Amino acid sequence: MLKIILLFILLVVQNIVPQIINNKLYNKTQDTHNNIFFHKVTHPNKLESELTDSNVTLIGRWTESFCYSVQVISNYAYVAGWASGLRIIDISNPYSPNEISYFVPSGLSYDVFVSNNIAYLANEQNGLLIIDVNNPSSPTLMSSYFTGYSYGVYVVDTYAYIVGNNGLVIVDVTNPLQPTLISSYYTGDFGVDVFVSGNYAYVASNLAGMRIIDISNPGSPSEVGFYSDGNPAVGIYISGNYAYLANYYGGLKIIDISDPSNPSMISHINTPDLALGVSVAENYAYLAS
């Protein structure tokens, strides 16, 4: 049984994706008025609504900055804080999260991905920023690479996948002090979010919908399939053979990607407000709206 938990945020933002660690949900918002609604999926083809928040309790809050994206690693939450850059929050006591450091570049930071003690920050004006967070109390800029206006980032092994106004850009970060461009692929509109699974990068590409890019050869990416219904695709998460798409006006879409060349929607649910980001953990999908 798959259940969908929707987190409704009253102020519209981009790339708001909750993260679930050890039964605790870490959500990002620019506003303090949060409501939580639930939708249950007993089968991917049939969605049922519960609309109750009786079993979710707010246990902690950090409100010192706008929050566009977050990744939790061990006892730390790494937040892309828009004009406030990268914020690092100690969540060892989730009832009392405490900021321990920050790194504030110029420009607006929309997304963060942390891997091997390095934070990769997607920055609208500066592209990809690579930050050493081996000591979370003292983040240090290692290098940067201008990939155009950048809104989403995902890192696998020695490659960073960045999406923005140039579509999908692939950067070799084998040496994080000297990132190098490998290739790029325009996805029909600016990329808002990206998720990499196996040989494919799944890009939420605004009005161009979800684009599926074959990255088996990073030097020569190619599109193999897409899904679009006219609504902006702004958030994406891949789990098994399904893509979970935050579809802005179109709510949540569940798309069968077992054949990447022919993705097909198998179910959807309309949300009372805009669907902005989605994450999946075990039998639950968490949707920010």
C-alpha positions as CSV (number, residue, x, y, z in Angstrom):
1,M,0.0,0.0,0.0
2,L,1.4,3.4,-1.0
3,K,0.2,6.5,0.8
4,I,0.7,10.0,-0.2
5,I,1.2,12.8,2.3
6,L,0.7,16.3,1.0
7,L,2.3,19.2,2.7
8,F,0.5,22.4,1.7
9,I,2.6,25.5,1.8
10,L,0.7,28.7,1.3
11,L,3.5,30.8,-0.3
12,V,4.5,29.6,-3.8
13,V,8.2,28.6,-4.1
14,Q,10.2,26.3,-6.4
15,N,12.0,23.0,-5.6
16,I,10.3,22.4,-2.2
17,V,11.0,18.8,-1.5
18,P,10.6,17.2,1.9
19,Q,13.0,14.6,3.1
20,I,12.2,11.7,5.4
21,I,14.9,10.3,7.8
22,N,14.2,7.8,10.5
23,N,10.4,8.5,10.5
24,K,11.1,12.2,10.8
25,L,10.0,14.5,7.9
26,Y,12.2,17.5,7.1
27,N,10.2,20.1,5.1
28,K,11.1,23.5,3.7
29,T,8.9,26.5,3.4
30,Q,9.1,30.3,3.2
31,D,6.0,30.6,5.3
32,T,5.0,29.6,8.8
33,H,1.4,28.6,8.0
34,N,1.6,24.9,7.2
35,N,-1.3,22.4,6.7
36,I,-0.8,18.7,6.1
37,F,-3.2,16.6,4.1
38,F,-3.1,12.9,3.4
39,H,-3.9,10.9,0.3
40,K,-3.8,7.1,0.3
41,V,-2.8,4.9,-2.6
42,T,-3.9,1.3,-2.3
43,H,-2.7,0.7,-5.8
44,P,-0.8,3.1,-8.2
45,N,-3.9,3.1,-10.5
46,K,-6.3,4.1,-7.7
47,L,-5.9,6.9,-5.3
48,E,-8.0,7.4,-2.2
49,S,-8.2,10.5,0.0
50,E,-8.0,10.7,3.8
51,L,-7.5,14.4,4.3
52,T,-6.4,14.3,7.9
53,D,-3.4,15.5,9.8
54,S,-4.2,13.7,13.1
55,N,-1.1,11.5,13.1
56,V,1.5,14.1,12.1
57,T,3.0,16.4,14.7
58,L,5.4,19.3,14.3
59,I,8.3,18.6,16.6
60,G,10.8,21.2,15.5
61,R,11.3,24.3,13.3
62,W,14.1,26.4,12.0
63,T,13.0,29.7,10.5
64,E,16.0,31.8,10.0
65,S,16.1,31.7,6.2
66,F,14.1,31.0,3.1
67,C,14.4,27.3,2.4
68,Y,14.2,26.0,-1.2
69,S,15.8,22.5,-0.8
70,V,17.3,20.3,1.9
71,Q,19.4,17.2,2.2
72,V,19.9,15.4,5.5
73,I,23.2,13.6,6.2
74,S,23.7,12.1,9.6
75,N,22.9,14.8,12.2
76,Y,23.0,17.7,9.7
77,A,20.5,19.3,7.4
78,Y,22.0,21.1,4.5
79,V,19.6,23.8,3.2
80,A,19.7,25.8,0.0
81,G,18.5,29.1,1.3
82,W,17.8,31.2,-1.8
83,A,19.5,34.6,-1.1
84,S,20.9,33.1,2.2
85,G,23.1,30.6,0.4
86,L,23.9,27.3,2.1
87,R,22.8,26.9,5.7
88,I,23.9,23.9,7.8
89,I,21.6,22.9,10.7
90,D,22.4,20.6,13.5
91,I,19.4,18.3,13.9
92,S,20.8,15.9,16.4
93,N,18.0,17.1,18.6
94,P,15.1,17.4,16.1
95,Y,13.0,19.2,18.7
96,S,15.6,22.1,18.7
97,P,17.4,22.4,15.4
98,N,20.3,24.7,15.6
99,E,22.2,26.4,12.8
100,I,26.0,25.9,13.1
101,S,27.3,27.6,10.0
102,Y,26.5,29.1,6.6
103,F,28.1,29.9,3.3
104,V,26.5,32.9,1.4
105,P,27.6,33.4,-2.2
106,S,26.2,36.0,-4.5
107,G,23.1,35.0,-6.4
108,L,20.2,32.8,-5.4
109,S,20.7,29.2,-4.3
110,Y,17.9,26.8,-5.2
111,D,19.1,23.2,-4.6
112,V,21.8,21.3,-2.8
113,F,23.2,17.8,-3.0
114,V,25.7,16.5,-0.5
115,S,28.1,13.6,-1.4
116,N,31.4,12.6,0.3
117,N,31.6,15.7,2.5
118,I,31.1,18.0,-0.5
119,A,28.0,20.1,-1.0
120,Y,27.0,20.9,-4.6
121,L,24.9,24.0,-4.7
122,A,22.8,25.0,-7.7
123,N,22.9,28.8,-7.9
124,E,20.9,30.8,-10.3
125,Q,23.6,33.4,-11.1
126,N,26.7,31.4,-10.6
127,G,25.8,27.9,-11.8
128,L,27.4,25.1,-9.8
129,L,29.2,25.9,-6.5
130,I,31.3,23.1,-4.9
131,I,31.7,23.5,-1.2
132,D,33.8,21.5,1.3
133,V,31.7,20.5,4.3
134,N,34.0,18.0,5.8
135,N,33.9,20.3,8.8
136,P,30.2,21.3,8.9
137,S,31.1,24.2,11.2
138,S,33.3,25.8,8.5
139,P,32.1,25.3,5.0
140,T,34.6,26.4,2.4
141,L,34.2,27.1,-1.3
142,M,36.4,24.7,-3.4
143,S,35.5,25.8,-6.9
144,S,32.6,26.8,-9.2
145,Y,31.5,26.2,-12.7
146,F,29.1,28.4,-14.6
147,T,26.4,26.2,-16.1
148,G,24.0,29.0,-16.8
149,Y,21.1,29.8,-14.5
150,S,20.9,26.6,-12.3
151,Y,17.9,25.4,-10.3
152,G,18.6,21.7,-9.6
153,V,21.5,19.3,-9.0
154,Y,22.1,15.6,-8.6
155,V,25.5,13.9,-8.1
156,V,26.3,10.3,-8.9
157,D,29.9,9.0,-8.6
158,T,32.1,11.6,-10.4
159,Y,29.4,13.4,-12.3
160,A,27.2,16.3,-11.3
161,Y,23.9,16.7,-13.3
162,I,22.7,20.3,-13.2
163,V,19.5,21.6,-14.6
164,G,18.5,25.2,-15.5
165,N,18.1,27.5,-18.5
166,N,20.4,25.3,-20.5
167,G,18.5,22.2,-19.9
168,L,20.7,19.4,-18.5
169,V,24.4,20.1,-18.0
170,I,26.9,17.3,-17.1
171,V,30.0,18.3,-15.2
172,D,32.9,16.0,-14.2
173,V,33.7,16.6,-10.6
174,T,36.4,13.9,-10.2
175,N,38.6,16.7,-9.1
176,P,36.3,19.0,-7.2
177,L,38.9,21.8,-7.4
178,Q,38.7,21.7,-11.2
179,P,35.3,20.8,-12.4
180,T,35.1,20.3,-16.2
181,L,32.2,20.4,-18.6
182,I,31.4,17.0,-20.2
183,S,28.2,17.8,-22.2
184,S,24.8,19.4,-22.2
185,Y,21.4,18.7,-23.6
186,Y,18.5,21.2,-24.0
187,T,15.3,19.7,-22.6
188,G,12.8,22.0,-24.3
189,D,12.5,24.5,-21.4
190,F,14.5,25.4,-18.4
191,G,15.1,22.5,-16.0
192,V,13.7,22.8,-12.5
193,D,14.5,19.5,-10.9
194,V,16.5,16.4,-11.8
195,F,16.7,12.8,-10.5
196,V,19.3,10.3,-11.8
197,S,18.5,6.5,-11.7
198,G,20.6,4.0,-13.6
199,N,21.4,5.1,-17.1
200,Y,18.8,7.9,-17.1
201,A,18.4,11.4,-15.9
202,Y,14.8,12.4,-15.3
203,V,14.4,16.1,-15.7
204,A,11.4,18.2,-14.6
205,S,11.6,20.7,-17.4
206,N,8.8,23.2,-16.7
207,L,6.4,23.4,-19.6
208,A,8.3,20.8,-21.5
209,G,7.2,18.2,-18.9
210,M,9.3,15.3,-17.8
211,R,12.2,14.5,-20.1
212,I,14.0,11.2,-19.9
213,I,17.7,11.5,-21.0
214,D,20.0,8.5,-21.6
215,I,23.3,9.3,-19.9
216,S,24.9,5.9,-20.4
217,N,27.5,7.9,-22.4
218,P,27.8,11.1,-20.3
219,G,29.6,12.8,-23.2
220,S,26.7,12.3,-25.5
221,P,23.3,12.4,-23.7
222,S,20.2,11.8,-25.8
223,E,16.5,11.9,-25.1
224,V,14.6,8.6,-25.2
225,G,11.2,9.6,-24.0
226,F,9.1,12.3,-22.4
227,Y,5.8,12.9,-20.6
228,S,3.9,16.2,-20.9
229,D,0.3,17.3,-20.3
230,G,0.8,21.0,-20.6
231,N,1.3,21.7,-16.9
232,P,4.7,22.7,-15.6
233,A,6.8,19.9,-14.3
234,V,8.6,21.3,-11.2
235,G,9.6,18.3,-9.0
236,I,10.5,14.7,-9.6
237,Y,11.4,11.5,-7.7
238,I,12.1,8.1,-9.1
239,S,11.3,4.9,-7.2
240,G,11.5,1.6,-9.0
241,N,9.5,1.7,-12.3
242,Y,7.6,4.8,-11.3
243,A,8.2,8.5,-11.6
244,Y,6.4,10.7,-9.2
245,L,5.9,14.1,-10.8
246,A,5.0,17.3,-9.0
247,N,3.0,18.9,-11.8
248,Y,2.2,22.4,-10.5
249,Y,-1.5,23.0,-11.5
250,G,-1.8,19.3,-12.4
251,G,-1.2,17.9,-8.9
252,L,0.7,14.7,-8.5
253,K,1.2,12.4,-11.4
254,I,2.5,8.8,-11.1
255,I,4.1,7.7,-14.4
256,D,5.1,4.2,-15.4
257,I,8.7,4.4,-16.7
258,S,9.4,0.7,-17.1
259,D,9.8,1.5,-20.8
260,P,11.7,4.8,-20.8
261,S,10.9,5.3,-24.4
262,N,7.2,5.2,-23.7
263,P,6.4,6.7,-20.2
264,S,2.7,6.6,-19.4
265,M,0.6,8.1,-16.6
266,I,-1.1,5.5,-14.6
267,S,-2.7,7.7,-11.9
268,H,-2.9,11.2,-10.6
269,I,-4.4,13.3,-7.9
270,N,-5.5,16.9,-7.9
271,T,-4.2,19.0,-5.0
272,P,-6.0,21.9,-3.4
273,D,-3.0,24.1,-4.2
274,L,0.1,23.9,-6.5
275,A,2.1,20.7,-6.5
276,L,5.8,21.8,-6.1
277,G,7.9,19.0,-4.9
278,V,7.8,15.3,-4.1
279,S,9.8,12.6,-2.2
280,V,9.2,8.9,-1.7
281,A,10.1,6.7,1.3
282,E,9.0,3.1,1.6
283,N,5.2,3.2,1.1
284,Y,4.7,6.9,1.3
285,A,5.0,9.8,-1.1
286,Y,5.4,13.2,0.4
287,L,4.1,16.1,-1.7
288,A,4.8,19.7,-1.0
289,S,2.1,22.1,-2.2
